[in-house]
Amino acid sequence: MFAILMISLMFMMISMIVMLLASILSKKTIIDREKSSPFECGFDPKSSARLPFSLRFFLITIIFLIFDVEIALILPIILIMNYSNLFIWTITSIMFIMILLLGLYHEWNQGMLNWTK
């Protein structure tokens, strides 16, 4: 019983020493102005928060998200083909791809895919 108590005490002391050393060694001595500011995005936090935001950047982001989700929805269609009615699977797949192509055509027609402007 005494041996188990001594081994437990030794493990606890070793653990405390390792945690203390890790705490001492991990302290940063240089205080960086950018790291202590609330925003690390490159904007000056003391300037105006009402800077204009590019609507074009926002719309390109939305297009990217739509096509990113589209890939996540198209990939399972291939796996479902063997387990579903082939006619319904074909109609559903064609309708899904047609809706995406119509959206792409609309974005192209509106000039949102011209990124060089």
C-alpha positions as a printed NumPy array, in Angstrom:
array([[  0.   ,   0.   ,   0.   ],
       [  2.858,   2.324,   0.889],
       [  4.602,   1.587,  -2.423],
       [  1.484,   2.532,  -4.433],
       [  1.195,   5.793,  -2.495],
       [  4.867,   6.654,  -3.135],
       [  4.605,   5.857,  -6.855],
       [  1.468,   7.994,  -7.145],
       [  3.167,  10.854,  -5.311],
       [  6.216,  10.568,  -7.581],
       [  4.035,  10.64 , -10.741],
       [  2.18 ,  13.691,  -9.433],
       [  5.439,  15.503,  -8.69 ],
       [  6.856,  14.69 , -12.137],
       [  3.634,  15.891, -13.764],
       [  3.696,  19.145, -11.773],
       [  7.346,  19.771, -12.685],
       [  6.656,  19.176, -16.392],
       [  3.616,  21.502, -16.317],
       [  5.62 ,  24.191, -14.504],
       [  8.48 ,  23.945, -17.009],
       [  6.067,  24.077, -19.935],
       [  4.384,  27.134, -18.451],
       [  7.679,  28.944, -17.911],
       [  9.132,  28.056, -21.31 ],
       [  6.015,  28.914, -23.281],
       [  5.735,  32.499, -22.053],
       [  6.327,  35.046, -24.778],
       [  8.688,  37.786, -23.728],
       [  8.076,  40.08 , -26.702],
       [  4.7  ,  41.815, -26.664],
       [  3.613,  42.374, -30.249],
       [  1.301,  45.329, -30.887],
       [ -0.566,  43.437, -33.613],
       [ -1.079,  40.368, -31.437],
       [ -2.434,  42.4  , -28.544],
       [ -4.925,  44.219, -30.777],
       [ -8.414,  42.731, -31.06 ],
       [ -8.186,  42.294, -34.844],
       [ -5.374,  40.411, -36.546],
       [ -6.682,  40.987, -40.056],
       [ -4.373,  43.813, -41.102],
       [ -6.887,  46.632, -40.55 ],
       [ -6.064,  49.393, -38.126],
       [ -8.558,  49.046, -35.257],
       [ -8.324,  52.776, -34.504],
       [ -9.577,  53.815, -37.945],
       [-13.19 ,  54.126, -39.059],
       [-15.221,  50.935, -38.96 ],
       [-17.443,  52.189, -41.781],
       [-15.101,  51.467, -44.667],
       [-16.85 ,  50.615, -47.942],
       [-17.075,  46.907, -48.663],
       [-16.813,  45.683, -52.224],
       [-20.148,  44.287, -53.355],
       [-18.369,  42.533, -56.22 ],
       [-16.205,  40.601, -53.731],
       [-19.342,  39.61 , -51.813],
       [-21.105,  38.334, -54.961],
       [-18.045,  36.359, -56.087],
       [-17.963,  34.784, -52.629],
       [-21.623,  33.814, -52.932],
       [-20.962,  32.258, -56.358],
       [-18.092,  30.261, -54.881],
       [-20.262,  29.037, -52.007],
       [-23.057,  28.014, -54.377],
       [-20.707,  25.939, -56.527],
       [-18.978,  24.528, -53.46 ],
       [-22.301,  23.28 , -52.092],
       [-23.224,  22.071, -55.567],
       [-20.212,  19.741, -55.617],
       [-21.215,  18.36 , -52.225],
       [-24.7  ,  17.658, -53.593],
       [-23.627,  16.17 , -56.935],
       [-21.139,  13.633, -55.551],
       [-23.749,  11.494, -53.729],
       [-25.933,  11.398, -56.859],
       [-23.47 ,   8.959, -58.425],
       [-23.602,   6.653, -55.401],
       [-27.417,   6.716, -55.242],
       [-27.806,   5.644, -58.884],
       [-27.699,   1.92 , -58.083],
       [-30.286,   2.142, -55.294],
       [-32.999,   4.26 , -56.909],
       [-35.354,   4.218, -59.87 ],
       [-33.249,   5.078, -62.927],
       [-35.924,   7.287, -64.533],
       [-36.487,   9.37 , -61.388],
       [-32.737,   9.559, -60.79 ],
       [-32.156,  10.819, -64.338],
       [-34.906,  13.452, -64.154],
       [-33.715,  14.681, -60.748],
       [-30.084,  14.877, -61.867],
       [-30.947,  16.705, -65.083],
       [-33.183,  19.188, -63.249],
       [-30.489,  19.868, -60.645],
       [-27.801,  20.438, -63.261],
       [-30.149,  22.581, -65.389],
       [-30.915,  24.858, -62.423],
       [-27.193,  25.268, -61.788],
       [-26.483,  25.977, -65.455],
       [-29.291,  28.546, -65.601],
       [-27.834,  30.268, -62.55 ],
       [-24.381,  30.229, -64.129],
       [-25.817,  31.685, -67.353],
       [-27.575,  34.418, -65.376],
       [-24.355,  35.335, -63.545],
       [-22.463,  35.34 , -66.835],
       [-25.144,  37.492, -68.447],
       [-24.983,  39.997, -65.561],
       [-21.198,  40.24 , -65.957],
       [-20.345,  38.82 , -62.536],
       [-17.781,  36.418, -63.962],
       [-15.638,  39.24 , -65.364],
       [-13.183,  39.457, -62.475],
       [-10.8  ,  41.853, -64.208],
       [-13.06 ,  44.923, -63.92 ]])
